Amino acid sequence: MESILNSTKKKLGIAEDYTHFDEGDLIDHINSVFMDLTLLGIGPAEGFIIEDGYANWEDFISNPIQLQAVKSYMFLRVKLLFDPPQQSSVLTAYQEQIKAHEWRLNVVAESIKSE
């Protein structure tokens, strides 16, 4: 089982044992993205938050297809909040990827609701 916080840190290039940004920055940003995912219809209907490095991706969502898109979406959103790119072209590319993920995640959530 993969930790949400630690896997996000890894994608950001932050060592798992480096905890300086965990409390005030990364956890807050991750929880903000979880709120957006809830609004998109992904994850538990009542919402989801993490408080430390013990929450796993499987605690949030069990569908392996959605999970991969959620991980990518989480990284992109946290990256823009925590360490935004300096080049406007890279920023635009991230924003476009985020929009595409939001659309796809919403389509999947709607299709699951209609089943």
PDB file as gemmi writes it, atoms N, CA and C in Angstrom:
CRYST1    1.000    1.000    1.000  90.00  90.00  90.00 P 1                      
ATOM      1  N   MET A   1       0.855  -1.177   0.000  1.00  0.00           N  
ATOM      2  CA  MET A   1       0.000   0.000   0.000  1.00  0.00           C  
ATOM      3  C   MET A   1       0.900   1.239   0.000  1.00  0.00           C  
ATOM      4  N   GLU A   2       0.532   2.172  -0.833  1.00  0.00           N  
ATOM      5  CA  GLU A   2       1.368   3.338  -1.079  1.00  0.00           C  
ATOM      6  C   GLU A   2       0.817   4.564  -0.351  1.00  0.00           C  
ATOM      7  N   SER A   3       1.652   5.213   0.429  1.00  0.00           N  
ATOM      8  CA  SER A   3       1.273   6.412   1.164  1.00  0.00           C  
ATOM      9  C   SER A   3       0.994   7.568   0.207  1.00  0.00           C  
ATOM     10  N   ILE A   4      -0.102   8.261   0.432  1.00  0.00           N  
ATOM     11  CA  ILE A   4      -0.462   9.414  -0.399  1.00  0.00           C  
ATOM     12  C   ILE A   4       0.589  10.506  -0.267  1.00  0.00           C  
ATOM     13  N   LEU A   5       0.920  10.845   0.959  1.00  0.00           N  
ATOM     14  CA  LEU A   5       1.893  11.915   1.197  1.00  0.00           C  
ATOM     15  C   LEU A   5       3.258  11.547   0.619  1.00  0.00           C  
ATOM     16  N   ASN A   6       3.734  10.353   0.918  1.00  0.00           N  
ATOM     17  CA  ASN A   6       5.083   9.978   0.485  1.00  0.00           C  
ATOM     18  C   ASN A   6       5.192   9.818  -1.022  1.00  0.00           C  
ATOM     19  N   SER A   7       4.162   9.299  -1.658  1.00  0.00           N  
ATOM     20  CA  SER A   7       4.239   9.168  -3.119  1.00  0.00           C  
ATOM     21  C   SER A   7       4.178  10.538  -3.795  1.00  0.00           C  
ATOM     22  N   THR A   8       3.421  11.462  -3.224  1.00  0.00           N  
ATOM     23  CA  THR A   8       3.364  12.823  -3.764  1.00  0.00           C  
ATOM     24  C   THR A   8       4.712  13.512  -3.575  1.00  0.00           C  
ATOM     25  N   LYS A   9       5.308  13.331  -2.391  1.00  0.00           N  
ATOM     26  CA  LYS A   9       6.632  13.899  -2.140  1.00  0.00           C  
ATOM     27  C   LYS A   9       7.657  13.342  -3.129  1.00  0.00           C  
ATOM     28  N   LYS A  10       7.586  12.049  -3.391  1.00  0.00           N  
ATOM     29  CA  LYS A  10       8.537  11.419  -4.304  1.00  0.00           C  
ATOM     30  C   LYS A  10       8.434  12.041  -5.693  1.00  0.00           C  
ATOM     31  N   LYS A  11       7.204  12.241  -6.171  1.00  0.00           N  
ATOM     32  CA  LYS A  11       7.026  12.840  -7.495  1.00  0.00           C  
ATOM     33  C   LYS A  11       7.505  14.287  -7.528  1.00  0.00           C  
ATOM     34  N   LEU A  12       7.468  14.963  -6.385  1.00  0.00           N  
ATOM     35  CA  LEU A  12       7.946  16.342  -6.298  1.00  0.00           C  
ATOM     36  C   LEU A  12       9.464  16.410  -6.110  1.00  0.00           C  
ATOM     37  N   GLY A  13      10.095  15.248  -5.928  1.00  0.00           N  
ATOM     38  CA  GLY A  13      11.539  15.218  -5.726  1.00  0.00           C  
ATOM     39  C   GLY A  13      11.948  15.478  -4.295  1.00  0.00           C  
ATOM     40  N   ILE A  14      11.054  15.238  -3.346  1.00  0.00           N  
ATOM     41  CA  ILE A  14      11.336  15.441  -1.927  1.00  0.00           C  
ATOM     42  C   ILE A  14      11.525  14.081  -1.270  1.00  0.00           C  
ATOM     43  N   ALA A  15      12.592  13.920  -0.527  1.00  0.00           N  
ATOM     44  CA  ALA A  15      12.863  12.651   0.154  1.00  0.00           C  
ATOM     45  C   ALA A  15      11.770  12.360   1.184  1.00  0.00           C  
ATOM     46  N   GLU A  16      11.435  11.089   1.303  1.00  0.00           N  
ATOM     47  CA  GLU A  16      10.380  10.667   2.225  1.00  0.00           C  
ATOM     48  C   GLU A  16      10.682  11.076   3.667  1.00  0.00           C  
ATOM     49  N   ASP A  17      11.948  11.015   4.064  1.00  0.00           N  
ATOM     50  CA  ASP A  17      12.305  11.337   5.446  1.00  0.00           C  
ATOM     51  C   ASP A  17      12.472  12.844   5.699  1.00  0.00           C  
ATOM     52  N   TYR A  18      12.339  13.654   4.665  1.00  0.00           N  
ATOM     53  CA  TYR A  18      12.399  15.109   4.833  1.00  0.00           C  
ATOM     54  C   TYR A  18      10.976  15.606   5.083  1.00  0.00           C  
ATOM     55  N   THR A  19      10.700  16.003   6.324  1.00  0.00           N  
ATOM     56  CA  THR A  19       9.321  16.307   6.734  1.00  0.00           C  
ATOM     57  C   THR A  19       9.044  17.794   6.938  1.00  0.00           C  
ATOM     58  N   HIS A  20       9.986  18.646   6.607  1.00  0.00           N  
ATOM     59  CA  HIS A  20       9.837  20.078   6.854  1.00  0.00           C  
ATOM     60  C   HIS A  20       8.571  20.661   6.212  1.00  0.00           C  
ATOM     61  N   PHE A  21       8.208  20.208   5.036  1.00  0.00           N  
ATOM     62  CA  PHE A  21       7.058  20.766   4.326  1.00  0.00           C  
ATOM     63  C   PHE A  21       5.759  19.991   4.544  1.00  0.00           C  
ATOM     64  N   ASP A  22       5.816  18.902   5.279  1.00  0.00           N  
ATOM     65  CA  ASP A  22       4.640  18.034   5.414  1.00  0.00           C  
ATOM     66  C   ASP A  22       3.430  18.754   6.012  1.00  0.00           C  
ATOM     67  N   GLU A  23       3.576  19.278   7.196  1.00  0.00           N  
ATOM     68  CA  GLU A  23       2.437  19.814   7.953  1.00  0.00           C  
ATOM     69  C   GLU A  23       1.788  21.044   7.328  1.00  0.00           C  
ATOM     70  N   GLY A  24       2.516  22.095   7.157  1.00  0.00           N  
ATOM     71  CA  GLY A  24       1.916  23.350   6.745  1.00  0.00           C  
ATOM     72  C   GLY A  24       1.715  23.526   5.259  1.00  0.00           C  
ATOM     73  N   ASP A  25       2.407  22.742   4.469  1.00  0.00           N  
ATOM     74  CA  ASP A  25       2.350  22.940   3.026  1.00  0.00           C  
ATOM     75  C   ASP A  25       1.735  21.750   2.301  1.00  0.00           C  
ATOM     76  N   LEU A  26       2.455  20.660   2.251  1.00  0.00           N  
ATOM     77  CA  LEU A  26       2.034  19.538   1.417  1.00  0.00           C  
ATOM     78  C   LEU A  26       0.700  18.934   1.846  1.00  0.00           C  
ATOM     79  N   ILE A  27       0.520  18.689   3.125  1.00  0.00           N  
ATOM     80  CA  ILE A  27      -0.740  18.096   3.590  1.00  0.00           C  
ATOM     81  C   ILE A  27      -1.902  19.029   3.294  1.00  0.00           C  
ATOM     82  N   ASP A  28      -1.718  20.318   3.509  1.00  0.00           N  
ATOM     83  CA  ASP A  28      -2.782  21.282   3.190  1.00  0.00           C  
ATOM     84  C   ASP A  28      -3.115  21.273   1.702  1.00  0.00           C  
ATOM     85  N   HIS A  29      -2.099  21.264   0.867  1.00  0.00           N  
ATOM     86  CA  HIS A  29      -2.321  21.249  -0.587  1.00  0.00           C  
ATOM     87  C   HIS A  29      -2.997  19.947  -1.025  1.00  0.00           C  
ATOM     88  N   ILE A  30      -2.533  18.836  -0.490  1.00  0.00           N  
ATOM     89  CA  ILE A  30      -3.141  17.542  -0.824  1.00  0.00           C  
ATOM     90  C   ILE A  30      -4.606  17.528  -0.427  1.00  0.00           C  
ATOM     91  N   ASN A  31      -4.917  18.013   0.765  1.00  0.00           N  
ATOM     92  CA  ASN A  31      -6.311  18.024   1.216  1.00  0.00           C  
ATOM     93  C   ASN A  31      -7.174  18.966   0.382  1.00  0.00           C  
ATOM     94  N   SER A  32      -6.600  20.042  -0.080  1.00  0.00           N  
ATOM     95  CA  SER A  32      -7.321  20.948  -0.972  1.00  0.00           C  
ATOM     96  C   SER A  32      -7.670  20.246  -2.284  1.00  0.00           C  
ATOM     97  N   VAL A  33      -6.735  19.477  -2.808  1.00  0.00           N  
ATOM     98  CA  VAL A  33      -6.988  18.729  -4.042  1.00  0.00           C  
ATOM     99  C   VAL A  33      -8.038  17.646  -3.795  1.00  0.00           C  
ATOM    100  N   PHE A  34      -8.014  17.017  -2.619  1.00  0.00           N  
ATOM    101  CA  PHE A  34      -9.052  16.028  -2.302  1.00  0.00           C  
ATOM    102  C   PHE A  34     -10.438  16.669  -2.295  1.00  0.00           C  
ATOM    103  N   MET A  35     -10.544  17.900  -1.826  1.00  0.00           N  
ATOM    104  CA  MET A  35     -11.829  18.585  -1.868  1.00  0.00           C  
ATOM    105  C   MET A  35     -12.297  18.751  -3.318  1.00  0.00           C  
ATOM    106  N   ASP A  36     -11.381  19.128  -4.193  1.00  0.00           N  
ATOM    107  CA  ASP A  36     -11.729  19.269  -5.613  1.00  0.00           C  
ATOM    108  C   ASP A  36     -12.140  17.929  -6.220  1.00  0.00           C  
ATOM    109  N   LEU A  37     -11.443  16.863  -5.848  1.00  0.00           N  
ATOM    110  CA  LEU A  37     -11.805  15.542  -6.352  1.00  0.00           C  
ATOM    111  C   LEU A  37     -13.197  15.134  -5.876  1.00  0.00           C  
ATOM    112  N   THR A  38     -13.522  15.465  -4.635  1.00  0.00           N  
ATOM    113  CA  THR A  38     -14.862  15.178  -4.115  1.00  0.00           C  
ATOM    114  C   THR A  38     -15.911  15.911  -4.941  1.00  0.00           C  
ATOM    115  N   LEU A  39     -15.645  17.167  -5.271  1.00  0.00           N  
ATOM    116  CA  LEU A  39     -16.581  17.939  -6.089  1.00  0.00           C  
ATOM    117  C   LEU A  39     -16.716  17.367  -7.496  1.00  0.00           C  
ATOM    118  N   LEU A  40     -15.667  16.692  -7.978  1.00  0.00           N  
ATOM    119  CA  LEU A  40     -15.718  16.039  -9.291  1.00  0.00           C  
ATOM    120  C   LEU A  40     -16.435  14.688  -9.220  1.00  0.00           C  
ATOM    121  N   GLY A  41     -16.748  14.239  -8.004  1.00  0.00           N  
ATOM    122  CA  GLY A  41     -17.434  12.963  -7.843  1.00  0.00           C  
ATOM    123  C   GLY A  41     -16.499  11.784  -7.673  1.00  0.00           C  
ATOM    124  N   ILE A  42     -15.257  12.049  -7.332  1.00  0.00           N  
ATOM    125  CA  ILE A  42     -14.253  11.001  -7.160  1.00  0.00           C  
ATOM    126  C   ILE A  42     -13.975  10.810  -5.671  1.00  0.00           C  
ATOM    127  N   GLY A  43     -13.931   9.544  -5.251  1.00  0.00           N  
ATOM    128  CA  GLY A  43     -13.637   9.230  -3.860  1.00  0.00           C  
ATOM    129  C   GLY A  43     -14.890   9.193  -3.012  1.00  0.00           C  
ATOM    130  N   PRO A  44     -14.712   9.126  -1.693  1.00  0.00           N  
ATOM    131  CA  PRO A  44     -15.855   9.064  -0.784  1.00  0.00           C  
ATOM    132  C   PRO A  44     -16.737  10.310  -0.902  1.00  0.00           C  
ATOM    133  N   ALA A  45     -18.041  10.104  -0.888  1.00  0.00           N  
ATOM    134  CA  ALA A  45     -18.986  11.221  -1.039  1.00  0.00           C  
ATOM    135  C   ALA A  45     -18.841  12.250   0.072  1.00  0.00           C  
ATOM    136  N   GLU A  46     -18.448  11.805   1.251  1.00  0.00           N  
ATOM    137  CA  GLU A  46     -18.308  12.720   2.388  1.00  0.00           C  
ATOM    138  C   GLU A  46     -16.977  13.470   2.389  1.00  0.00           C  
ATOM    139  N   GLY A  47     -16.124  13.156   1.419  1.00  0.00           N  
ATOM    140  CA  GLY A  47     -14.822  13.812   1.332  1.00  0.00           C  
ATOM    141  C   GLY A  47     -13.732  12.969   1.962  1.00  0.00           C  
ATOM    142  N   PHE A  48     -12.517  13.474   1.905  1.00  0.00           N  
ATOM    143  CA  PHE A  48     -11.363  12.724   2.384  1.00  0.00           C  
ATOM    144  C   PHE A  48     -10.257  13.702   2.728  1.00  0.00           C  
ATOM    145  N   ILE A  49      -9.552  13.440   3.810  1.00  0.00           N  
ATOM    146  CA  ILE A  49      -8.373  14.228   4.167  1.00  0.00           C  
ATOM    147  C   ILE A  49      -7.295  13.293   4.697  1.00  0.00           C  
ATOM    148  N   ILE A  50      -6.075  13.777   4.634  1.00  0.00           N  
ATOM    149  CA  ILE A  50      -4.971  13.069   5.279  1.00  0.00           C  
ATOM    150  C   ILE A  50      -4.449  13.955   6.396  1.00  0.00           C  
ATOM    151  N   GLU A  51      -3.835  13.325   7.387  1.00  0.00           N  
ATOM    152  CA  GLU A  51      -3.250  14.067   8.503  1.00  0.00           C  
ATOM    153  C   GLU A  51      -1.765  13.786   8.649  1.00  0.00           C  
ATOM    154  N   ASP A  52      -1.298  12.730   7.960  1.00  0.00           N  
ATOM    155  CA  ASP A  52       0.090  12.307   8.082  1.00  0.00           C  
ATOM    156  C   ASP A  52       0.432  11.400   6.909  1.00  0.00           C  
ATOM    157  N   GLY A  53       1.539  10.726   7.001  1.00  0.00           N  
ATOM    158  CA  GLY A  53       1.989   9.855   5.931  1.00  0.00           C  
ATOM    159  C   GLY A  53       1.407   8.455   5.963  1.00  0.00           C  
ATOM    160  N   TYR A  54       0.444   8.199   6.846  1.00  0.00           N  
ATOM    161  CA  TYR A  54      -0.102   6.846   6.979  1.00  0.00           C  
ATOM    162  C   TYR A  54      -1.290   6.561   6.071  1.00  0.00           C  
ATOM    163  N   ALA A  55      -1.966   7.580   5.584  1.00  0.00           N  
ATOM    164  CA  ALA A  55      -3.107   7.352   4.679  1.00  0.00           C  
ATOM    165  C   ALA A  55      -2.593   6.849   3.340  1.00  0.00           C  
ATOM    166  N   ASN A  56      -3.225   5.804   2.827  1.00  0.00           N  
ATOM    167  CA  ASN A  56      -2.827   5.189   1.561  1.00  0.00           C  
ATOM    168  C   ASN A  56      -3.825   5.527   0.471  1.00  0.00           C  
ATOM    169  N   TRP A  57      -3.376   5.402  -0.773  1.00  0.00           N  
ATOM    170  CA  TRP A  57      -4.247   5.667  -1.911  1.00  0.00           C  
ATOM    171  C   TRP A  57      -5.485   4.789  -1.881  1.00  0.00           C  
ATOM    172  N   GLU A  58      -5.322   3.540  -1.456  1.00  0.00           N  
ATOM    173  CA  GLU A  58      -6.445   2.614  -1.411  1.00  0.00           C  
ATOM    174  C   GLU A  58      -7.484   3.030  -0.374  1.00  0.00           C  
ATOM    175  N   ASP A  59      -7.087   3.845   0.606  1.00  0.00           N  
ATOM    176  CA  ASP A  59      -8.048   4.387   1.573  1.00  0.00           C  
ATOM    177  C   ASP A  59      -8.980   5.388   0.897  1.00  0.00           C  
ATOM    178  N   PHE A  60      -8.492   6.029  -0.145  1.00  0.00           N  
ATOM    179  CA  PHE A  60      -9.269   7.034  -0.861  1.00  0.00           C  
ATOM    180  C   PHE A  60     -10.108   6.432  -1.981  1.00  0.00           C  
ATOM    181  N   ILE A  61      -9.508   5.567  -2.770  1.00  0.00           N  
ATOM    182  CA  ILE A  61     -10.209   5.021  -3.937  1.00  0.00           C  
ATOM    183  C   ILE A  61      -9.695   3.616  -4.232  1.00  0.00           C  
ATOM    184  N   SER A  62     -10.608   2.724  -4.554  1.00  0.00           N  
ATOM    185  CA  SER A  62     -10.210   1.338  -4.802  1.00  0.00           C  
ATOM    186  C   SER A  62     -10.142   0.988  -6.288  1.00  0.00           C  
ATOM    187  N   ASN A  63     -10.744   1.794  -7.135  1.00  0.00           N  
ATOM    188  CA  ASN A  63     -10.755   1.522  -8.573  1.00  0.00           C  
ATOM    189  C   ASN A  63      -9.362   1.788  -9.149  1.00  0.00           C  
ATOM    190  N   PRO A  64      -8.662   0.743  -9.636  1.00  0.00           N  
ATOM    191  CA  PRO A  64      -7.280   0.935 -10.102  1.00  0.00           C  
ATOM    192  C   PRO A  64      -7.159   1.837 -11.329  1.00  0.00           C  
ATOM    193  N   ILE A  65      -8.175   1.883 -12.165  1.00  0.00           N  
ATOM    194  CA  ILE A  65      -8.123   2.750 -13.340  1.00  0.00           C  
ATOM    195  C   ILE A  65      -8.221   4.212 -12.921  1.00  0.00           C  
ATOM    196  N   GLN A  66      -9.176   4.515 -12.063  1.00  0.00           N  
ATOM    197  CA  GLN A  66      -9.299   5.886 -11.555  1.00  0.00           C  
ATOM    198  C   GLN A  66      -8.078   6.273 -10.734  1.00  0.00           C  
ATOM    199  N   LEU A  67      -7.549   5.326  -9.985  1.00  0.00           N  
ATOM    200  CA  LEU A  67      -6.426   5.603  -9.092  1.00  0.00           C  
ATOM    201  C   LEU A  67      -5.233   6.191  -9.836  1.00  0.00           C  
ATOM    202  N   GLN A  68      -4.903   5.651 -10.988  1.00  0.00           N  
ATOM    203  CA  GLN A  68      -3.749   6.155 -11.734  1.00  0.00           C  
ATOM    204  C   GLN A  68      -3.965   7.599 -12.181  1.00  0.00           C  
ATOM    205  N   ALA A  69      -5.172   7.907 -12.633  1.00  0.00           N  
ATOM    206  CA  ALA A  69      -5.474   9.283 -13.042  1.00  0.00           C  
ATOM    207  C   ALA A  69      -5.479  10.215 -11.835  1.00  0.00           C  
ATOM    208  N   VAL A  70      -5.989   9.737 -10.709  1.00  0.00           N  
ATOM    209  CA  VAL A  70      -6.018  10.546  -9.488  1.00  0.00           C  
ATOM    210  C   VAL A  70      -4.599  10.872  -9.031  1.00  0.00           C  
ATOM    211  N   LYS A  71      -3.703   9.908  -9.092  1.00  0.00           N  
ATOM    212  CA  LYS A  71      -2.309  10.151  -8.691  1.00  0.00           C  
ATOM    213  C   LYS A  71      -1.666  11.225  -9.572  1.00  0.00           C  
ATOM    214  N   SER A  72      -1.875  11.131 -10.860  1.00  0.00           N  
ATOM    215  CA  SER A  72      -1.313  12.132 -11.780  1.00  0.00           C  
ATOM    216  C   SER A  72      -1.910  13.507 -11.517  1.00  0.00           C  
ATOM    217  N   TYR A  73      -3.226  13.531 -11.335  1.00  0.00           N  
ATOM    218  CA  TYR A  73      -3.922  14.787 -11.052  1.00  0.00           C  
ATOM    219  C   TYR A  73      -3.409  15.405  -9.752  1.00  0.00           C  
ATOM    220  N   MET A  74      -3.257  14.574  -8.723  1.00  0.00           N  
ATOM    221  CA  MET A  74      -2.769  15.059  -7.425  1.00  0.00           C  
ATOM    222  C   MET A  74      -1.392  15.688  -7.593  1.00  0.00           C  
ATOM    223  N   PHE A  75      -0.486  15.002  -8.288  1.00  0.00           N  
ATOM    224  CA  PHE A  75       0.854  15.544  -8.474  1.00  0.00           C  
ATOM    225  C   PHE A  75       0.823  16.888  -9.183  1.00  0.00           C  
ATOM    226  N   LEU A  76       0.097  16.959 -10.292  1.00  0.00           N  
ATOM    227  CA  LEU A  76       0.063  18.206 -11.066  1.00  0.00           C  
ATOM    228  C   LEU A  76      -0.488  19.360 -10.242  1.00  0.00           C  
ATOM    229  N   ARG A  77      -1.580  19.109  -9.524  1.00  0.00           N  
ATOM    230  CA  ARG A  77      -2.192  20.177  -8.733  1.00  0.00           C  
ATOM    231  C   ARG A  77      -1.293  20.614  -7.581  1.00  0.00           C  
ATOM    232  N   VAL A  78      -0.711  19.634  -6.867  1.00  0.00           N  
ATOM    233  CA  VAL A  78       0.171  19.979  -5.746  1.00  0.00           C  
ATOM    234  C   VAL A  78       1.425  20.671  -6.263  1.00  0.00           C  
ATOM    235  N   LYS A  79       1.932  20.236  -7.390  1.00  0.00           N  
ATOM    236  CA  LYS A  79       3.109  20.876  -7.988  1.00  0.00           C  
ATOM    237  C   LYS A  79       2.833  22.354  -8.254  1.00  0.00           C  
ATOM    238  N   LEU A  80       1.673  22.654  -8.824  1.00  0.00           N  
ATOM    239  CA  LEU A  80       1.348  24.056  -9.103  1.00  0.00           C  
ATOM    240  C   LEU A  80       1.154  24.869  -7.831  1.00  0.00           C  
ATOM    241  N   LEU A  81       0.634  24.259  -6.785  1.00  0.00           N  
ATOM    242  CA  LEU A  81       0.430  24.974  -5.525  1.00  0.00           C  
ATOM    243  C   LEU A  81       1.732  25.135  -4.746  1.00  0.00           C  
ATOM    244  N   PHE A  82       2.546  24.088  -4.732  1.00  0.00           N  
ATOM    245  CA  PHE A  82       3.743  24.052  -3.896  1.00  0.00           C  
ATOM    246  C   PHE A  82       4.972  24.636  -4.584  1.00  0.00           C  
ATOM    247  N   ASP A  83       5.155  24.301  -5.840  1.00  0.00           N  
ATOM    248  CA  ASP A  83       6.375  24.692  -6.565  1.00  0.00           C  
ATOM    249  C   ASP A  83       6.049  24.962  -8.028  1.00  0.00           C  
ATOM    250  N   PRO A  84       5.343  26.064  -8.305  1.00  0.00           N  
ATOM    251  CA  PRO A  84       4.924  26.322  -9.687  1.00  0.00           C  
ATOM    252  C   PRO A  84       6.114  26.560 -10.610  1.00  0.00           C  
ATOM    253  N   PRO A  85       5.996  26.107 -11.853  1.00  0.00           N  
ATOM    254  CA  PRO A  85       7.087  26.315 -12.811  1.00  0.00           C  
ATOM    255  C   PRO A  85       7.261  27.797 -13.126  1.00  0.00           C  
ATOM    256  N   GLN A  86       8.472  28.185 -13.414  1.00  0.00           N  
ATOM    257  CA  GLN A  86       8.774  29.584 -13.710  1.00  0.00           C  
ATOM    258  C   GLN A  86       8.460  29.951 -15.159  1.00  0.00           C  
ATOM    259  N   GLN A  87       8.552  28.998 -16.058  1.00  0.00           N  
ATOM    260  CA  GLN A  87       8.287  29.272 -17.466  1.00  0.00           C  
ATOM    261  C   GLN A  87       6.783  29.195 -17.728  1.00  0.00           C  
ATOM    262  N   SER A  88       6.274  30.204 -18.401  1.00  0.00           N  
ATOM    263  CA  SER A  88       4.837  30.244 -18.662  1.00  0.00           C  
ATOM    264  C   SER A  88       4.376  29.096 -19.561  1.00  0.00           C  
ATOM    265  N   SER A  89       5.235  28.632 -20.455  1.00  0.00           N  
ATOM    266  CA  SER A  89       4.844  27.518 -21.326  1.00  0.00           C  
ATOM    267  C   SER A  89       4.672  26.221 -20.532  1.00  0.00           C  
ATOM    268  N   VAL A  90       5.514  26.012 -19.546  1.00  0.00           N  
ATOM    269  CA  VAL A  90       5.394  24.822 -18.696  1.00  0.00           C  
ATOM    270  C   VAL A  90       4.150  24.943 -17.825  1.00  0.00           C  
ATOM    271  N   LEU A  91       3.913  26.121 -17.284  1.00  0.00           N  
ATOM    272  CA  LEU A  91       2.714  26.361 -16.484  1.00  0.00           C  
ATOM    273  C   LEU A  91       1.454  26.083 -17.298  1.00  0.00           C  
ATOM    274  N   THR A  92       1.414  26.577 -18.516  1.00  0.00           N  
ATOM    275  CA  THR A  92       0.267  26.357 -19.395  1.00  0.00           C  
ATOM    276  C   THR A  92       0.088  24.875 -19.693  1.00  0.00           C  
ATOM    277  N   ALA A  93       1.180  24.173 -19.926  1.00  0.00           N  
ATOM    278  CA  ALA A  93       1.109  22.732 -20.202  1.00  0.00           C  
ATOM    279  C   ALA A  93       0.536  21.986 -18.993  1.00  0.00           C  
ATOM    280  N   TYR A  94       0.976  22.333 -17.791  1.00  0.00           N  
ATOM    281  CA  TYR A  94       0.432  21.711 -16.572  1.00  0.00           C  
ATOM    282  C   TYR A  94      -1.053  22.013 -16.443  1.00  0.00           C  
ATOM    283  N   GLN A  95      -1.428  23.245 -16.670  1.00  0.00           N  
ATOM    284  CA  GLN A  95      -2.838  23.624 -16.545  1.00  0.00           C  
ATOM    285  C   GLN A  95      -3.713  22.866 -17.544  1.00  0.00           C  
ATOM    286  N   GLU A  96      -3.218  22.670 -18.746  1.00  0.00           N  
ATOM    287  CA  GLU A  96      -3.963  21.914 -19.756  1.00  0.00           C  
ATOM    288  C   GLU A  96      -4.090  20.448 -19.356  1.00  0.00           C  
ATOM    289  N   GLN A  97      -3.021  19.889 -18.806  1.00  0.00           N  
ATOM    290  CA  GLN A  97      -3.082  18.506 -18.334  1.00  0.00           C  
ATOM    291  C   GLN A  97      -4.091  18.371 -17.191  1.00  0.00           C  
ATOM    292  N   ILE A  98      -4.122  19.337 -16.303  1.00  0.00           N  
ATOM    293  CA  ILE A  98      -5.071  19.323 -15.192  1.00  0.00           C  
ATOM    294  C   ILE A  98      -6.498  19.355 -15.717  1.00  0.00           C  
ATOM    295  N   LYS A  99      -6.770  20.222 -16.668  1.00  0.00           N  
ATOM    296  CA  LYS A  99      -8.118  20.300 -17.252  1.00  0.00           C  
ATOM    297  C   LYS A  99      -8.522  18.970 -17.890  1.00  0.00           C  
ATOM    298  N   ALA A 100      -7.587  18.360 -18.596  1.00  0.00           N  
ATOM    299  CA  ALA A 100      -7.873  17.075 -19.240  1.00  0.00           C  
ATOM    300  C   ALA A 100      -8.171  16.002 -18.197  1.00  0.00           C  
ATOM    301  N   HIS A 101      -7.385  15.969 -17.135  1.00  0.00           N  
ATOM    302  CA  HIS A 101      -7.634  15.001 -16.055  1.00  0.00           C  
ATOM    303  C   HIS A 101      -8.993  15.261 -15.404  1.00  0.00           C  
ATOM    304  N   GLU A 102      -9.319  16.506 -15.153  1.00  0.00           N  
ATOM    305  CA  GLU A 102     -10.615  16.823 -14.540  1.00  0.00           C  
ATOM    306  C   GLU A 102     -11.765  16.345 -15.415  1.00  0.00           C  
ATOM    307  N   TRP A 103     -11.654  16.577 -16.705  1.00  0.00           N  
ATOM    308  CA  TRP A 103     -12.713  16.148 -17.617  1.00  0.00           C  
ATOM    309  C   TRP A 103     -12.852  14.632 -17.595  1.00  0.00           C  
ATOM    310  N   ARG A 104     -11.724  13.932 -17.716  1.00  0.00           N  
ATOM    311  CA  ARG A 104     -11.753  12.465 -17.740  1.00  0.00           C  
ATOM    312  C   ARG A 104     -12.272  11.892 -16.421  1.00  0.00           C  
ATOM    313  N   LEU A 105     -11.799  12.431 -15.311  1.00  0.00           N  
ATOM    314  CA  LEU A 105     -12.255  11.940 -14.010  1.00  0.00           C  
ATOM    315  C   LEU A 105     -13.750  12.171 -13.838  1.00  0.00           C  
ATOM    316  N   ASN A 106     -14.228  13.307 -14.305  1.00  0.00           N  
ATOM    317  CA  ASN A 106     -15.651  13.600 -14.212  1.00  0.00           C  
ATOM    318  C   ASN A 106     -16.467  12.640 -15.073  1.00  0.00           C  
ATOM    319  N   VAL A 107     -15.984  12.347 -16.263  1.00  0.00           N  
ATOM    320  CA  VAL A 107     -16.679  11.407 -17.147  1.00  0.00           C  
ATOM    321  C   VAL A 107     -16.760  10.032 -16.483  1.00  0.00           C  
ATOM    322  N   VAL A 108     -15.661   9.575 -15.910  1.00  0.00           N  
ATOM    323  CA  VAL A 108     -15.647   8.277 -15.234  1.00  0.00           C  
ATOM    324  C   VAL A 108     -16.602   8.288 -14.039  1.00  0.00           C  
ATOM    325  N   ALA A 109     -16.570   9.357 -13.258  1.00  0.00           N  
ATOM    326  CA  ALA A 109     -17.476   9.440 -12.092  1.00  0.00           C  
ATOM    327  C   ALA A 109     -18.932   9.410 -12.522  1.00  0.00           C  
ATOM    328  N   GLU A 110     -19.260  10.117 -13.583  1.00  0.00           N  
ATOM    329  CA  GLU A 110     -20.641  10.134 -14.081  1.00  0.00           C  
ATOM    330  C   GLU A 110     -21.060   8.767 -14.611  1.00  0.00           C  
ATOM    331  N   SER A 111     -20.162   8.078 -15.287  1.00  0.00           N  
ATOM    332  CA  SER A 111     -20.494   6.755 -15.827  1.00  0.00           C  
ATOM    333  C   SER A 111     -20.696   5.735 -14.708  1.00  0.00           C  
ATOM    334  N   ILE A 112     -19.930   5.865 -13.642  1.00  0.00           N  
ATOM    335  CA  ILE A 112     -20.086   4.959 -12.506  1.00  0.00           C  
ATOM    336  C   ILE A 112     -21.418   5.222 -11.802  1.00  0.00           C  
ATOM    337  N   LYS A 113     -21.798   6.497 -11.681  1.00  0.00           N  
ATOM    338  CA  LYS A 113     -23.075   6.839 -11.041  1.00  0.00           C  
ATOM    339  C   LYS A 113     -24.260   6.306 -11.833  1.00  0.00           C  
ATOM    340  N   SER A 114     -24.142   6.279 -13.143  1.00  0.00           N  
ATOM    341  CA  SER A 114     -25.274   5.872 -13.982  1.00  0.00           C  
ATOM    342  C   SER A 114     -25.407   4.354 -14.085  1.00  0.00           C  
ATOM    343  N   GLU A 115     -24.425   3.607 -13.606  1.00  0.00           N  
ATOM    344  CA  GLU A 115     -24.492   2.132 -13.671  1.00  0.00           C  
ATOM    345  C   GLU A 115     -25.429   1.573 -12.642  1.00  0.00           C  
TER     346      GLU A 115                                                      
END                                                                             
